[in-house]
Every structure is written in C-alpha cells, then in structure tokens.
Amino acid sequence: MNNSWQTIGKILPQDLTESRLQLHYAIQFIAATGSALAEPLPDYSHTSLEWHPQLEMFVGAIIPTKKPFRVALEPISLTSIILDKQGNTLAAFPLHQKTMDEGLSWLKSEIVKLGADADKVVFLSYPPDDFPDSAIAHGAAFDASEESARQELKHYYVNTHQLLQEIVATNEDASSIHI
C-alpha cells in the first residue's frame, strides 16, 4: 500500500449510519445533474460519481455546456460544489441546515448561468428497496455537525479508491472506477 493509506476504525461502523445516509442524499445533486445533462452512456455511468483523490471530494461527469462544469460534494463540510473542467470552484453551497429542495434550487440557479438547461435536472427516482429512507427525503435539513463521522467515511473512500486503482492498473479489462 502507498503512504496515503488512511487509518480507519476510530468510529464503529454502526455509528456511521446517519452520516452515511446524509452523504447518500447529498450526492443526489451529482446524480441528478449527470442523468439530465451529461452525455448518456449505455451503462448509466453518466449518473454515477467518482472519488477525486487530489480534490478529496466526490465528483460527477463533465457537463458539456458553453462553460463545461461538473457537480461535486465535499464530504466533511457537506458542501455541494460546482467545478470547472480544471477543478476550480465556480460556486459552493453548504448543505448544513438546508433541505434537498433548497440545494436543488441553488444548483439550478447556478448551472443555468453556465449554459445548462436547469429545468431538466430533477432528482432520480429509485425503487423503494434500492434507496434508504431518511427524514431528509421528507423535507428535513442536512446536519453537518458530525464531522468526525464523515471524516471516518472519507477515509473509507480514500482507501477503497487506492485499492481499486491498483486493480485497474493491473487488469486491462477493468473499467474505470464509479460510485
């Protein structure tokens, strides 16, 4: 393993559930944007995201507009971010004490400025058994107060990304890594 391996286990996995749910809902801005505006791919990977090790955040597909962009999520602060193609922040919206609807409204107001058809961006619907329920889905606000739990989860993503990168590097049939 390389020297950027992160120590995990400071928090018991069962104590990470609520923070994991918050992340799960926060990344829906990435999935909704990719589904609506990215070039459709047969495996639906345009709706997925990836871990960006240099930026230490989740990022979605590049959206081809007059000013190409991608939607991202900084997991520790639970901040939804719009990045340009080079990874520079164009806009940011802390989700703490904000609802999904407030986040979507912000996202649409920002991406229309970049030339995107914001009206196309809607949250994806999932079969009930495929997506965990949460108060956030019913109008509750995000709560970014448990930073240590999200830091622990981030360490899981950093380590997993490293392991998967090693598999991809040694297996020519492996696809790129998507979450």
C-alpha positions in Angstrom: 0.0 0.0 0.0 1.2 3.5 -0.6 1.8 6.0 2.2 -1.5 7.8 1.9 -3.4 4.9 3.4 -5.9 6.2 6.0 -6.4 4.7 9.4 -9.9 3.6 10.0 -11.8 2.2 12.9 -11.9 5.2 15.1 -15.6 5.1 15.0 -17.6 1.9 14.9 -19.3 1.2 11.6 -22.8 1.1 13.1 -22.2 4.6 14.4 -21.6 5.9 10.9 -25.1 5.1 9.6 -26.6 8.5 9.9 -23.6 10.3 8.4 -23.6 7.7 5.5 -27.3 8.5 4.9 -26.5 12.2 4.8 -23.8 11.6 2.2 -26.1 9.3 0.2 -28.6 12.1 -0.1 -26.1 14.9 -0.6 -24.6 13.1 -3.7 -28.0 13.0 -5.3 -27.3 16.5 -6.7 -24.4 14.9 -8.7 -26.5 12.0 -9.9 -29.4 14.3 -10.9 -27.2 16.6 -12.9 -25.4 13.7 -14.6 -28.6 12.0 -15.5 -30.1 15.1 -17.0 -27.2 16.8 -18.7 -24.2 14.5 -19.2 -23.7 12.5 -22.4 -25.8 9.4 -21.8 -23.8 6.2 -21.6 -25.2 2.6 -22.0 -24.1 1.6 -18.5 -25.6 4.7 -16.9 -22.2 5.7 -15.5 -23.1 9.3 -16.5 -25.3 9.3 -13.4 -22.5 7.9 -11.2 -19.7 9.7 -9.5 -16.1 9.1 -8.6 -13.7 9.9 -5.8 -11.3 12.6 -6.8 -8.1 11.9 -4.7 -6.5 15.3 -5.3 -9.6 17.4 -4.5 -10.7 14.9 -1.8 -14.3 15.0 -2.9 -16.9 13.2 -4.9 -17.3 14.5 -8.5 -19.7 13.8 -11.3 -19.4 13.8 -15.0 -18.3 16.8 -17.0 -21.4 18.6 -18.3 -20.8 19.9 -21.9 -22.1 23.5 -22.0 -20.6 26.8 -23.2 -18.6 26.7 -19.9 -18.2 22.9 -19.1 -18.6 22.1 -15.4 -19.2 19.2 -13.0 -21.0 18.9 -9.7 -19.1 17.8 -6.7 -19.6 17.2 -3.0 -17.0 18.0 -0.3 -17.9 15.3 2.3 -16.6 16.7 5.5 -18.5 20.0 5.4 -21.3 18.6 3.3 -20.8 21.3 0.7 -22.3 21.0 -2.8 -19.8 22.5 -5.3 -19.7 23.3 -9.0 -16.3 22.9 -10.5 -14.9 23.9 -13.9 -13.1 21.4 -16.0 -9.8 22.1 -14.3 -11.3 21.5 -10.8 -11.6 25.1 -9.8 -14.6 26.1 -7.7 -17.2 28.1 -9.5 -19.8 28.1 -6.8 -20.4 26.4 -3.4 -23.4 25.8 -1.2 -23.0 24.4 2.3 -25.9 21.9 2.8 -25.8 22.2 6.6 -29.3 23.2 7.8 -30.6 23.2 4.2 -33.1 20.8 2.6 -32.9 18.9 -0.6 -35.2 21.4 -2.3 -33.1 24.3 -1.2 -30.0 22.5 -2.6 -31.7 21.8 -5.9 -32.9 25.4 -6.2 -29.4 26.6 -5.6 -27.9 24.1 -8.1 -30.4 25.1 -10.8 -29.8 28.8 -10.3 -26.0 28.3 -10.7 -25.9 25.9 -13.6 -28.2 28.0 -15.7 -25.5 30.7 -15.6 -23.2 28.2 -17.2 -25.5 27.5 -20.1 -27.2 24.4 -18.8 -30.9 23.6 -19.1 -31.6 23.6 -15.4 -35.2 22.6 -15.9 -34.1 19.1 -16.9 -32.4 18.5 -13.5 -34.7 16.5 -11.2 -33.9 14.0 -8.5 -33.8 10.4 -9.7 -36.4 8.1 -8.5 -35.3 4.7 -7.2 -37.3 1.6 -6.3 -38.0 1.7 -2.5 -35.8 -1.3 -1.8 -32.8 0.3 -3.6 -32.6 3.6 -1.7 -32.6 4.1 2.1 -35.3 6.2 3.6 -34.4 9.2 5.6 -36.0 12.3 7.1 -34.0 14.3 4.6 -36.2 12.7 1.8 -39.2 14.2 3.6 -38.0 17.8 4.0 -35.7 17.6 7.0 -32.5 19.6 6.7 -29.0 18.2 6.4 -27.0 18.2 9.6 -23.2 18.6 9.1 -22.4 18.6 12.8 -20.9 15.1 12.9 -17.6 15.9 11.0 -15.7 13.2 12.7 -18.1 10.5 11.3 -17.8 12.0 7.8 -14.0 12.1 8.2 -14.0 8.4 9.0 -16.2 7.7 6.0 -13.9 9.8 3.8 -11.0 7.6 5.0 -13.0 4.5 3.8 -13.4 6.1 0.3 -9.7 7.1 0.1 -8.6 3.6 1.0 -11.1 1.9 -1.3 -10.1 4.2 -4.2 -6.5 3.2 -3.7 -7.3 -0.5 -3.7 -9.4 -0.2 -6.8 -6.8 1.9 -8.6 -4.3 -1.0 -8.1 -6.8 -3.5 -9.6 -7.5 -1.2 -12.6 -3.8 -0.7 -13.1 -3.1 -4.4 -13.3 -6.2 -5.6 -15.2 -6.6 -4.4 -18.7 -10.2 -5.5 -18.8 -11.2 -3.4 -15.7 -13.4 -0.4 -16.3 -12.9 3.0 -14.7 -14.0 3.3 -11.1 -17.5 4.6 -10.4 -19.5 5.0 -7.3 
